[in-house]
C-alpha cells in the first residue's frame, strides 16, 4: 500500500498548516475591526479599531471618565447603517439628546436597564441574547464575572461577529480574562486618557493615549 504522506515532508511550508487566526510573533495579526473613530487610538490597535466577534473591556477609574464617549462614533456609524445596538445595565439612563447629537439613531438603540437585569447573571444573559439577535454592538456594564460567563459572552460575540464593549472598574485590571482588547480610561487635568492594557495580535502600548471626550 502506498503511503499517503508526501515523499519530502521537509519541503512543506509549515505556515500552510496554520489557520489564518493564528498569530505569529513576527507578523501583525489579521484582525477584522470597526474603527473607534479616534485616529490616535485606531493607529495603536491591531486592525485599526474595535475587534469584531470579540469582547473588548473598558476599565474606568470612575464613572464619567469618558468611557461612553469612546463608543459613540461606533454606535453612530452602526445605527446610521440600520444596525441595532444595545446598552445592558448602564449605571444611569443615557442622556438621549447627547446620543442624538453624536449621530446615533435613537430608533436603533435598545436599553435594558438595571431593573430588567437585576443581577449580573441576568445582564450577561441579556447581552448574549441580543448578540444572537444580530445586534451590531452591545455595551454591557457589570462588575464581577467569572471566567465561564466571560467565555460564554466571547462565544456569543464570535457567533454574531459583533462588537461587545464590557465596562468594569479598573480594580479588575489584574484579572485574567478572555477579552481580545482591554483599555483603561481615566481623567487627567480634565482630559480623558486611554491606556492599552491588552490587545490580541500585538503588544500593548506602555504609553497612555489621549482621547477626545
N, C-alpha and C positions, 0 to 999 in steps of 0.2 A: 504494500500500500504506500502511495506517495505521501510525503509529508505535506501538510497544508501551510507550513511555515516557509517564508522566503529563504533562499539559499544563503543570503548575506544579510542577516538581521542588523549588522552593524551599520548598514547603509541607510537604514530608516531614520528619517529626521524625527527625533522624539517630540518635537513641537506639534507634529501632526496627530499625535496620540492624546493631546491635551485639548480640552474643550475651550471655547472662546472666553469663558468666565474665569479661567484660571489666571491668577496674577503672577507674572514672573518678575522677580525683584529688579531685573534690568530693564523692564519695559513699563510704559504707562498703561494702566488698565483701561480697557474699553468699557465705559460705563455710560448707559443711557440716562440722560438727565433732563430736568426742566430748569432753565435759568432762574436764579434767585431774583434777578432784577438789580443787583448791586454788583457793578463791574469788578470792583476790587475783590469781592468775595468769590465771584464766579471764576476769576483767574486763579484763585488759590485752590479751588476744588477740582478733583478729578472729573473729567467730563464737562466741567463748567456749570455746575448747578446742583440742585436737589436731586439725589438719585431716585430713579423710577423703580417701582417694585421693591421698595426698601423702606425701613424706618429710619428717620433722622431725629435725633434728640436735640432739643434746645434747652440747655440748662441755664437758669436765670439766677442772678444773685438775689433779686427780689422782684416781685410783680411790678410791672410798669417800667422795666429796664429797657423796653424797646423790642421785646421778644415777638409781639404780634406784628410789628412793623416789618420784620424780616419776611413774613409770609404774604404781605399784601400784594406785591407785584405778581406773585404766583397765582394767588386767588383771582386777581383781576383778569389775568390772561386766560385762565381756565373758564371762568364764568362767562367772559365775553365770547368764548368759543362754544358756549352752550353746555359746558360740562358742570354738573353739580359738585358742590364742595360742602363740607360739614364741619361744625365745631361740636365737640363732645365734652361735656362737663367743664365749660370755661368757668374761671373763678368769679366772673361777673358778666352781666349781659353786655355784649359788644354794642358800641355806640353806632347805630345804623348810619347816621349822616356821615360819619368819618369813613366807614367802609365804602359807602357810595361815592364819596369824594375821591377815594383811591381807585375808583374804576370797577369796583365789584358789583356785579349784577345781583341785587338782593333776592330776586326771584329764584336764583340758583343756589341760594345759601340756606342750609338746614342747620338749626341749632338744637342739640339735645342737652337741655340744661341739667343742673345738678339734682333737681327734684325728680327728673325722669331717670337719672343714672345715679341712684343714691348710694352706690358702692363702687369701688374701683373695679370689681369684677364685672358689674353691670356696664360700666363705662367701656371697658375693654370689649365686652360682648357687642355693645352698640357699634363700636368702631369697626369690628370685624364684619358685622352685617352690612354696614354702609359701604365698606370696601367691596364686598361681594355683590352689592347692588350697583357697582360701577361708578362710585364717587370718584371724581378726578383727584381730590385731595381730602384727607381727613386730619384735622387738628385735634389732638387729644390731650387733656390736662389731667394727669394723675401724679401721685407721689410714689408709693410703694407698688412694685410689680415684680412677681417672681420670674425666674428665668423661663419657666414653662409658658407663662402668659405672654411674655415678650416674644418667644419663638412662635406662638400662635399668631400674634399680631404681624410678625415678619412674614409668615407664610401667607396670610391674607393679603398683605401688600404685594407679595410676589405674584399671587394668582390674579390680582386685579391690575397689576402694572401701574399702580397709582403712587402718589406721594403721601407719606404719613409723617406728620410732624408731632413728636411727642414732647410735651412741655413738662419739665420737672425742676425741682430745686437743685442748685449746684452742689448741694451736700451729697448728691448721688454721683458726683463726677468720678469717684474712685471705684464705683461699682462696675463690674464687667457685664456688658450687655451685647446682644447680637446686632445692635444697630449699625448700619453702614456708615453713618455720619453722626458726630457729636460736636455740637457747638456750645460755647459758653458765652453769655452776654451779660454785661453789667454797664453801669454808667460811671463815667469819669469826667469831672468838670461839666456835667450835664449832657455829655455826648455819649451815645452808645458805643461800646467797644465789643468786638466779637473775636473770640479765640477759637481756632480749630483744634479740638482735643483729639479727634479720631476721624479718619476718612479712609474708606476702603479703596485700595488701589494706589495709595501714595502715603508718604509720611506726613503727619500733621505739621502744621506750621507752628513754630515756637513763639512767633511774634504776634501779638494781638492785631486784628484788623479793625479799621474804623468803618462803621456802617452808618448811613443816614437814618434818622428816625422817621 
